[in-house]
Amino acid sequence: MTGPFYVEGAQPGDTLAVRLESMVPSRDWGWTFNVLARNVVDPIAAAALPPFDIVRWSVDAEQASVVLENPTSGLAGLKL
């Protein structure tokens, strides 16, 4: 969720090791999907999964944390 990256001098087929020493969010929100990836469960079980929704997160760069904007009751205290 942080790319793509441009590496000066890199050529197709090169192998690179990239170490991120720090990251600073560029906005005060972000999003994810709320569903299990359908390609990691049995196809029959995947058909029974609920539809996915986009979930928004509030980003606090100063505290280096995120919280769900509209959490379900079980996730109301979640802070990452």
C-alpha positions, 0 to 999 in steps of 0.5 A: 500500500505504499508504492509504486517506487522509482529506483534510479538506475534499476533495470527490468529483471533487477532484484532490489531490497528496499527498507523503509525507514519511515513513512508519513501519511499524506492525508488524514484518512485511508480505506480498506475493504472489509472482506476476506480475500476470496482467493484464500478460502474454498470456492464454495465458502467464497460464494457464501461470503457477504459482499464487501464494503469500503471501510474508511479509517481516520489517520492521526499522523502525530500519534502514528495511529488510525481508527475506524470511522464507523466501527461495529460495536466489537471494533469500537475501541480498535486503535492501530 
